[in-house]
Amino acid sequence: MSDLTTQNKILTVLSKAYLPLTAREISQIAELNINTTRTILPQMVNRGEIEPIKMGPGTKNLYMYKKIEDEGTVEILVIGKWMKKNLESYEKKEIEEPIEEQLELKNHLNFNLFQCVGLINFYDLRKICGIHRYTSPDKINEIGMGVQRQRHDKWVEELKEGLKSSKAEMWSTAIIYFDKEKIEYTKLRDYNGQEIGVIIINYDGHVYDAEKPGWILDGQQRMWALENIAIASEDPDSLKLTGPVTIAIGEFYYKDIGTKLNFIRRTFSHANKTQNLPKNFRKDLIGTLDDYSQETMTKKDKKDALISSIIRYLNTDYDSPFKEIIDMQNRGLPRIQGELISWGAMNYIIQEILEYEAFNKEDLPIPESDNRYKFNLELIKDYFNAIKYIYPSEWGQTVQNSRLRSRLVLSSFSMLIGKILHISIALSSDRETRFKEIVRENLKISEDERVSFDVNSPLILNLKNNQADIKTLTENLIKIYAQNSQYNPEELLIVKIYEEWRELLEY
């Protein structure tokens, strides 16, 4: 590839970027060799084609496209009110304190602050808002320490998956701050003790955070995600995602950076102190959404929703071995293990069994009316019904006597399915034949004298419900299965279990 072609690819990427990129990010987006990219970038800097940004001593550069002055304007219709408006009030009062104390009072008590809300194209945020990190690059330090956390790459990727959907919607607000002198605000009229106005933000193109007119206080992870989507787009300017924004416009005494930063950090802290929903509760909640609502979610959320909805049916369906024995109220692992299987344990068990290649987990979400959904649910029911009927006495015992229904054992059986059930059998449309084969292969394990799930069984003694011990038990069961692979279970036993299962289906 010629140097000219490489340079053009780099320029194409950077011309779409409004947040700075590392050499590695540029090479990945442009599909270039990293060493070639690192060689050519300094040459382009020397020619003035792109701008480097030093991140500090001993660190690598960030790069941006050359600055474009007065590139554009963003206008936002807002409604709001003055939270404080007294910057000049100190001049109107007779203060008897010494001049030094008057200045201190002026610095800390006198400022203007306008709070308002409006709607904005979220793709514009990257053009007008800087991300001022708490531990900041040198250029940021020109205006003092920042407030924002570092980029959460995994989170950004998950957000990107959902936001790039054509059905994406933005309902959660972003919070941004502007110094009054960096924007134009025009009041249109009063309204019920508030005022309606227009904010006009003029911005330069492709400048670093410290040179942008606004600070983003809540929503920077979404801004990074949308930046990534825009860079990958053929026409970033055509992208639209309208959503709510809360804006603070401040006018502070020009020497008093401390008061402004205190306000900004306080606002950031308030916006980010909301306690997260319990993880399993959220999974259960999204499992109740219809497939249209799930379209805008990340791939991980869609998979979590599939698992959650399956758990719900496993707890209620008459032909489920788990009917009414899943603790649907406790969203985490119970403090004291009871007779119910915890929601968290079931979530883990279904995650493991869905790794089996016979399960349908592609092209999510899968509507409950889809045959693929029905197939997944039936295969899980059939597999664990076989286990229930092969070990009937242990399945029915209390947890003080048997661990068959523990996370340890059920998870091990989930991981075992790919070893004992050939995919051609699993995918068979003949459900009855499939069930008999599931029983036949599992009997090769159960008939071994070493296999018992009594609490004192040497097979599981001292094993806990953790990943390491689940792996240990799974490996031991696989060895037992391999040793007994030539064993041919009695056909009468298979038929007996099959008949019990058929009675369940006909209930």
KEKETI-261044 format. One record per residue (C-alpha): residue number from 0; residue in one letter; x, y, z. Coordinates in steps of 0.02 Angstrom, whole numbers, padded with zeros to 5 digits, always signed. Each point is the difference from the previous one (the first is absolute). Layout:
% residues N
NUM a X Y Z .
...
This chain:
% residues 507
0 m +00000 +00000 +00000 .
1 s +00072 +00170 -00049 .
2 d +00034 +00136 +00128 .
3 l -00127 +00111 -00088 .
4 t -00137 -00131 +00019 .
5 t +00043 -00023 +00184 .
6 q -00002 +00188 +00030 .
7 n -00168 +00017 -00085 .
8 k -00073 -00137 +00109 .
9 i +00067 +00086 +00157 .
10 l -00070 +00168 -00055 .
11 t -00169 -00079 -00037 .
12 v -00010 -00071 +00176 .
13 l +00059 +00158 +00087 .
14 s -00113 +00113 -00104 .
15 k -00150 -00090 +00077 .
16 a +00069 +00000 +00178 .
17 y -00038 +00133 +00129 .
18 l +00082 -00091 +00144 .
19 p +00188 -00034 -00010 .
20 l +00064 -00170 -00055 .
21 t +00157 -00099 +00036 .
22 a +00107 -00073 -00139 .
23 r -00066 -00173 +00042 .
24 e -00181 +00058 -00011 .
25 i +00034 +00082 -00168 .
26 s +00083 -00156 -00068 .
27 q -00145 -00111 +00057 .
28 i -00136 +00113 -00072 .
29 a +00094 +00028 -00165 .
30 e +00056 -00182 -00007 .
31 l +00183 +00047 -00013 .
32 n +00158 -00079 +00067 .
33 i +00039 +00078 +00169 .
34 n +00186 +00021 -00036 .
35 t -00037 +00086 -00166 .
36 t -00125 +00113 +00086 .
37 r +00124 +00048 +00135 .
38 t +00130 +00041 -00133 .
39 i -00113 +00110 -00107 .
40 l -00091 +00096 +00138 .
41 p +00153 +00106 +00051 .
42 q +00031 +00041 -00183 .
43 m -00179 +00063 -00017 .
44 v +00021 +00102 +00160 .
45 n +00158 +00082 -00070 .
46 r -00095 +00049 -00157 .
47 g -00138 +00078 +00105 .
48 e -00133 -00120 -00064 .
49 i -00050 -00063 +00172 .
50 e +00021 +00057 +00180 .
51 p +00092 -00098 +00136 .
52 i -00052 +00012 +00182 .
53 k +00125 -00043 +00134 .
54 m -00072 -00106 +00139 .
55 g +00143 +00033 +00119 .
56 p +00181 -00054 +00028 .
57 g +00036 -00178 -00056 .
58 t -00171 -00025 -00080 .
59 k -00055 -00014 -00180 .
60 n -00079 +00135 -00106 .
61 l -00181 +00020 -00045 .
62 y -00043 +00065 -00173 .
63 m -00135 +00108 -00076 .
64 y -00040 +00073 -00170 .
65 k +00060 +00177 -00028 .
66 k -00107 +00133 +00085 .
67 i -00145 +00075 -00096 .
68 e -00048 +00170 +00069 .
69 d -00186 +00044 +00014 .
70 e -00048 -00168 -00070 .
71 g -00180 +00003 +00057 .
72 t -00139 +00051 +00118 .
73 v -00115 -00098 +00113 .
74 e -00163 +00079 +00057 .
75 i -00104 -00067 +00145 .
76 l -00173 +00060 +00050 .
77 v -00007 -00010 +00190 .
78 i -00110 +00036 +00149 .
79 g +00079 +00039 +00168 .
80 k +00024 +00116 +00145 .
81 w +00137 +00097 +00086 .
82 m +00061 -00100 +00149 .
83 k +00107 +00147 +00052 .
84 k +00020 +00172 -00075 .
85 n +00101 +00119 +00105 .
86 l +00173 +00021 -00074 .
87 e -00010 +00189 +00017 .
88 s -00096 +00005 +00164 .
89 y +00155 +00033 +00104 .
90 e +00014 +00172 -00083 .
91 k -00175 +00047 +00056 .
92 k +00026 -00039 +00185 .
93 e +00095 +00097 +00130 .
94 i +00123 -00124 +00070 .
95 e +00100 +00059 +00150 .
96 e +00128 -00139 -00005 .
97 p +00178 +00035 -00065 .
98 i +00029 -00001 -00187 .
99 e +00086 -00172 +00007 .
100 e -00152 -00078 +00084 .
101 q -00117 +00087 -00123 .
102 l +00095 -00080 -00143 .
103 e -00008 -00172 +00083 .
104 l -00188 +00022 +00026 .
105 k -00016 +00053 -00182 .
106 n +00099 -00150 -00060 .
107 h -00100 -00132 +00094 .
108 l -00177 +00069 +00011 .
109 n -00028 +00099 -00159 .
110 f -00030 -00088 -00165 .
111 n -00137 -00029 -00128 .
112 l -00065 -00174 -00035 .
113 f -00138 -00045 -00124 .
114 q -00072 -00177 -00003 .
115 c -00100 -00057 -00151 .
116 v -00054 -00151 -00101 .
117 g -00020 -00029 -00186 .
118 l +00023 -00125 -00141 .
119 i +00159 -00028 -00100 .
120 n +00068 -00115 -00133 .
121 f +00116 -00105 +00109 .
122 y +00123 -00013 -00146 .
123 d +00031 +00187 +00023 .
124 l +00062 -00022 +00179 .
125 r +00170 -00061 -00060 .
126 k +00022 +00163 -00097 .
127 i -00041 +00121 +00141 .
128 c +00046 -00091 +00161 .
129 g +00168 -00045 +00072 .
130 i +00033 -00145 +00118 .
131 h +00101 +00073 +00143 .
132 r +00073 -00148 +00091 .
133 y +00038 +00008 +00184 .
134 t +00179 -00050 -00039 .
135 s +00026 +00103 -00155 .
136 p +00120 +00015 -00145 .
137 d +00115 +00151 +00006 .
138 k -00108 +00107 -00113 .
139 i -00150 -00022 +00115 .
140 n +00102 +00058 +00149 .
141 e +00004 +00174 -00075 .
142 i -00176 +00024 +00070 .
143 g +00021 -00102 +00158 .
144 m -00038 -00178 +00049 .
145 g -00148 -00084 -00080 .
146 v -00139 -00112 +00061 .
147 q -00035 -00145 -00117 .
148 r +00047 -00182 +00019 .
149 q +00102 -00094 -00130 .
150 r -00081 -00083 -00150 .
151 h -00079 -00169 +00040 .
152 d +00039 -00092 -00162 .
153 k -00113 -00151 +00029 .
154 w -00144 +00113 +00049 .
155 v +00027 +00109 -00154 .
156 e -00004 -00152 -00114 .
157 e -00163 -00060 +00078 .
158 l -00078 +00173 -00019 .
159 k +00060 +00008 -00180 .
160 e -00090 -00163 -00043 .
161 g -00167 +00069 +00057 .
162 l +00019 +00180 -00060 .
163 k +00047 -00046 -00179 .
164 s -00168 -00085 -00026 .
165 s -00119 +00092 -00117 .
166 k -00129 -00016 +00139 .
167 a +00110 +00078 +00134 .
168 e -00081 +00126 +00117 .
169 m +00078 +00116 +00129 .
170 w -00104 +00029 +00156 .
171 s +00132 +00025 +00136 .
172 t +00064 +00177 +00012 .
173 a +00177 +00062 -00019 .
174 i +00062 +00141 +00113 .
175 i +00113 +00135 -00071 .
176 y +00073 +00163 +00062 .
177 f +00045 +00161 -00093 .
178 d +00086 +00158 +00055 .
179 k -00116 +00142 -00048 .
180 e +00131 +00088 -00104 .
181 k +00023 -00153 -00111 .
182 i -00181 -00008 -00059 .
183 e -00141 +00118 -00047 .
184 y -00162 -00010 +00097 .
185 t -00153 +00097 -00055 .
186 k -00155 +00006 +00108 .
187 l -00160 -00015 -00103 .
188 r -00133 +00020 +00134 .
189 d -00048 -00036 +00179 .
190 y -00102 -00154 +00038 .
191 n -00077 -00043 +00169 .
192 g +00145 +00063 +00104 .
193 q +00128 -00065 -00123 .
194 e +00061 +00059 -00168 .
195 i +00010 -00071 -00174 .
196 g +00154 +00039 -00102 .
197 v +00123 -00054 -00133 .
198 i +00180 -00050 +00030 .
199 i +00117 +00023 -00149 .
200 i +00167 -00090 +00008 .
201 n +00130 +00044 -00130 .
202 y +00139 -00128 -00010 .
203 d +00164 -00032 -00087 .
204 g +00026 -00168 -00082 .
205 h +00124 -00131 +00059 .
206 v +00065 +00083 +00158 .
207 y +00048 -00083 +00162 .
208 d -00107 -00003 +00157 .
209 a +00069 +00157 +00082 .
210 e -00042 +00104 -00155 .
211 k -00181 -00056 -00014 .
212 p -00135 +00114 +00070 .
213 g -00084 -00129 +00112 .
214 w +00038 -00126 +00135 .
215 i -00094 -00166 -00002 .
216 l -00039 -00048 +00180 .
217 d -00107 -00153 -00029 .
218 g -00009 -00098 -00163 .
219 q +00181 -00011 -00056 .
220 q -00006 -00188 -00026 .
221 r -00147 +00024 -00120 .
222 m +00097 +00140 -00085 .
223 w +00149 -00117 -00030 .
224 a -00117 -00134 -00067 .
225 l -00083 +00121 -00122 .
226 e +00171 +00064 -00052 .
227 n +00050 -00177 -00048 .
228 i -00161 -00022 -00099 .
229 a +00026 +00166 -00090 .
230 i +00180 -00040 -00050 .
231 a -00057 -00165 -00077 .
232 s -00141 +00087 -00094 .
233 e +00011 +00054 -00182 .
234 d -00091 +00162 +00042 .
235 p +00014 +00046 +00185 .
236 d -00092 +00165 -00025 .
237 s -00158 -00095 -00050 .
238 l -00008 -00094 +00166 .
239 k -00139 +00053 +00119 .
240 l -00042 -00058 +00176 .
241 t -00105 +00129 +00090 .
242 g -00006 -00005 +00188 .
243 p -00019 +00107 +00156 .
244 v +00140 +00105 +00070 .
245 t +00015 +00096 +00164 .
246 i +00107 +00156 -00017 .
247 a +00082 +00112 +00129 .
248 i +00060 +00171 -00056 .
249 g +00117 +00082 +00125 .
250 e +00077 +00170 +00019 .
251 f +00132 +00000 +00137 .
252 y +00120 +00134 +00057 .
253 y +00143 -00017 -00123 .
254 k +00133 -00033 +00132 .
255 d -00105 -00126 +00095 .
256 i +00029 -00166 -00087 .
257 g -00024 -00093 +00164 .
258 t -00184 +00043 +00021 .
259 k -00039 -00053 -00178 .
260 l +00093 -00165 +00019 .
261 n -00088 -00033 +00165 .
262 f -00167 +00022 -00087 .
263 i +00052 -00111 -00146 .
264 r +00065 -00139 +00112 .
265 r -00151 +00009 +00114 .
266 t -00115 -00014 -00151 .
267 f +00099 -00148 -00066 .
268 s -00007 -00087 +00169 .
269 h -00188 +00023 +00014 .
270 a -00028 -00064 -00177 .
271 n +00102 -00157 +00030 .
272 k -00049 -00050 +00177 .
273 t -00160 -00093 -00045 .
274 q +00017 -00180 +00060 .
275 n +00005 -00123 -00143 .
276 l -00142 -00124 -00017 .
277 p +00045 -00174 +00061 .
278 k +00074 -00088 -00151 .
279 n -00119 -00148 +00003 .
280 f -00151 +00111 +00026 .
281 r +00043 +00097 -00158 .
282 k +00022 -00161 -00099 .
283 d -00169 -00061 +00059 .
284 l -00079 +00166 -00046 .
285 i +00066 +00005 -00178 .
286 g -00056 -00181 -00021 .
287 t -00180 +00063 +00005 .
288 l +00024 +00122 -00146 .
289 d -00070 -00038 -00171 .
290 d +00119 -00032 -00146 .
291 y -00025 +00176 -00071 .
292 s +00058 +00078 +00163 .
293 q +00149 -00117 +00006 .
294 e +00057 +00051 -00175 .
295 t +00088 +00153 +00070 .
296 m +00095 -00098 +00132 .
297 t +00177 -00067 -00004 .
298 k +00034 -00180 -00051 .
299 k +00040 -00042 +00181 .
300 d -00164 +00075 +00060 .
301 k -00096 -00097 -00133 .
302 k +00080 -00162 +00058 .
303 d -00036 +00043 +00182 .
304 a -00181 +00034 -00048 .
305 l -00014 -00170 -00086 .
306 i +00070 -00089 +00153 .
307 s -00112 +00097 +00120 .
308 s -00159 -00037 -00097 .
309 i +00047 -00185 -00008 .
310 i +00022 -00003 +00189 .
311 r -00172 +00078 +00021 .
312 y -00082 -00139 -00103 .
313 l +00103 -00135 +00085 .
314 n -00075 +00056 +00165 .
315 t -00181 +00002 -00062 .
316 d -00022 -00131 -00138 .
317 y -00084 -00161 +00054 .
318 d +00125 -00108 -00098 .
319 s +00154 +00082 +00077 .
320 p +00106 -00095 +00127 .
321 f +00027 +00169 +00086 .
322 k -00184 +00044 +00019 .
323 e -00022 +00110 +00154 .
324 i +00171 -00042 +00072 .
325 i +00093 +00155 -00063 .
326 d +00013 +00146 +00121 .
327 m -00067 +00139 -00113 .
328 q -00006 +00127 +00142 .
329 n +00181 -00003 +00053 .
330 r +00101 +00078 -00142 .
331 g +00168 -00058 +00065 .
332 l +00067 -00154 +00086 .
333 p -00097 -00031 +00162 .
334 r +00093 +00030 +00162 .
335 i -00061 -00168 +00065 .
336 q -00022 -00136 -00129 .
337 g -00180 -00061 +00006 .
338 e -00105 -00125 -00095 .
339 l -00019 +00119 -00146 .
340 i +00131 +00022 -00135 .
341 s +00056 +00181 -00002 .
342 w -00031 +00109 -00152 .
343 g +00186 +00036 -00012 .
344 a +00043 -00186 -00002 .
345 m -00128 -00033 -00137 .
346 n +00069 +00144 -00101 .
347 y +00173 -00077 +00011 .
348 i -00065 -00174 -00044 .
349 i -00092 +00060 -00156 .
350 q +00150 +00105 -00054 .
351 e +00104 -00159 +00003 .
352 i -00124 -00107 -00094 .
353 l -00025 +00134 -00134 .
354 e +00184 -00019 -00045 .
355 y -00049 -00167 -00078 .
356 e +00006 +00024 -00188 .
357 a -00173 -00075 -00024 .
358 f -00084 +00147 +00085 .
359 n -00066 +00149 -00098 .
360 k +00082 +00159 +00061 .
361 e +00040 +00089 -00163 .
362 d -00101 +00141 -00079 .
363 l -00066 +00056 +00168 .
364 p -00126 +00046 +00061 .
365 i -00104 -00157 -00029 .
366 p -00187 +00033 +00018 .
367 e -00090 -00124 +00112 .
368 s -00111 -00044 -00149 .
369 d +00155 -00054 -00099 .
370 n +00029 -00189 -00017 .
371 r +00181 +00027 +00052 .
372 y -00058 +00063 +00170 .
373 k -00115 -00150 +00021 .
374 f +00143 -00116 -00048 .
375 n +00119 +00075 +00129 .
376 l -00128 -00012 +00139 .
377 e -00051 -00178 -00041 .
378 l +00179 -00063 -00011 .
379 i +00041 +00072 +00172 .
380 k -00158 -00076 +00075 .
381 d +00032 -00170 -00080 .
382 y +00181 -00006 +00053 .
383 f -00033 +00040 +00183 .
384 n -00159 -00105 +00005 .
385 a +00110 -00148 -00050 .
386 i +00114 +00039 +00148 .
387 k -00150 +00019 +00116 .
388 y -00071 -00170 -00050 .
389 i +00169 -00089 +00000 .
390 y +00034 +00058 +00179 .
391 p -00180 +00012 +00069 .
392 s +00038 -00027 +00183 .
393 e +00148 +00120 +00005 .
394 w -00097 +00133 -00097 .
395 g -00138 -00003 +00130 .
396 q +00110 +00002 +00154 .
397 t +00037 +00154 +00105 .
398 v +00160 +00097 -00028 .
399 q +00065 -00066 +00166 .
400 n +00005 -00175 -00076 .
401 s +00026 +00021 -00187 .
402 r +00091 +00128 -00108 .
403 l -00076 -00053 -00165 .
404 r -00096 +00165 -00015 .
405 s +00150 +00105 +00054 .
406 r +00088 +00122 -00116 .
407 l +00152 -00114 +00005 .
408 v -00085 -00154 -00071 .
409 l -00126 +00081 -00117 .
410 s +00136 +00111 -00077 .
411 s +00111 -00152 -00026 .
412 f -00141 -00088 -00092 .
413 s -00024 +00158 -00105 .
414 m +00182 -00005 -00052 .
415 l -00013 -00187 -00031 .
416 i -00135 +00006 -00134 .
417 g +00121 +00036 -00142 .
418 k +00102 -00155 +00046 .
419 i -00141 -00126 +00009 .
420 l -00130 +00059 -00126 .
421 h +00051 +00007 -00182 .
422 i -00061 +00158 -00084 .
423 s -00091 -00098 -00136 .
424 i -00106 -00082 +00134 .
425 a -00027 +00164 +00093 .
426 l -00062 +00085 -00158 .
427 s -00118 -00141 -00044 .
428 s -00181 +00050 -00029 .
429 d -00053 -00164 +00083 .
430 r -00010 +00057 +00181 .
431 e -00044 -00173 +00068 .
432 t +00150 -00084 -00080 .
433 r +00111 +00141 +00062 .
434 f -00061 -00023 +00179 .
435 k +00036 -00186 -00005 .
436 e +00178 +00036 -00059 .
437 i +00026 +00129 +00137 .
438 v -00055 -00132 +00127 .
439 r +00108 -00136 -00080 .
440 e +00159 +00104 +00007 .
441 n -00030 +00064 +00176 .
442 l -00030 -00178 +00063 .
443 k +00179 -00039 -00049 .
444 i +00049 +00119 +00139 .
445 s -00134 -00039 +00129 .
446 e +00029 -00189 -00007 .
447 d +00180 +00024 +00058 .
448 e +00018 -00043 +00185 .
449 r +00106 +00156 +00029 .
450 v -00142 +00116 -00048 .
451 s -00103 +00063 +00145 .
452 f -00051 +00175 +00048 .
453 d -00028 -00037 +00182 .
454 v +00080 +00136 +00106 .
455 n +00131 -00125 +00061 .
456 s +00038 -00073 -00172 .
457 p +00188 -00004 -00037 .
458 l -00042 +00067 -00174 .
459 i -00054 +00169 +00068 .
460 l +00070 +00003 +00177 .
461 n +00082 +00168 +00041 .
462 l -00050 +00074 -00169 .
463 k -00081 +00172 +00006 .
464 n -00116 +00094 -00118 .
465 n +00142 +00093 -00084 .
466 q +00067 -00005 -00178 .
467 a +00157 -00096 +00044 .
468 d -00094 -00140 +00088 .
469 i -00135 -00005 -00135 .
470 k +00139 -00028 -00125 .
471 t +00075 -00136 +00109 .
472 l -00165 -00094 +00016 .
473 t -00035 +00019 -00187 .
474 e +00170 -00073 -00045 .
475 n -00029 -00148 +00118 .
476 l -00172 -00034 -00076 .
477 i +00074 +00008 -00176 .
478 k +00132 -00129 +00050 .
479 i -00135 -00115 +00070 .
480 y -00103 +00019 -00158 .
481 a +00151 -00038 -00110 .
482 q +00042 -00156 +00101 .
483 n -00180 -00062 -00016 .
484 s -00028 +00053 -00180 .
485 q -00022 -00180 -00058 .
486 y -00128 -00039 +00135 .
487 n -00173 -00035 -00070 .
488 p -00137 +00045 +00126 .
489 e -00150 -00115 +00019 .
490 e -00136 +00045 -00123 .
491 l -00135 -00031 +00130 .
492 l +00074 +00136 +00111 .
493 i +00004 +00123 -00145 .
494 v -00181 -00040 -00042 .
495 k -00053 +00020 +00183 .
496 i +00078 +00176 +00009 .
497 y -00072 +00043 -00170 .
498 e -00176 -00048 +00057 .
499 e +00015 +00111 +00154 .
500 w +00052 +00144 -00110 .
501 r -00144 -00031 -00122 .
502 e -00124 +00006 +00144 .
503 l +00072 +00170 +00048 .
504 l -00025 +00069 -00176 .
505 e -00179 -00063 -00006 .
506 y -00045 +00075 +00169 .
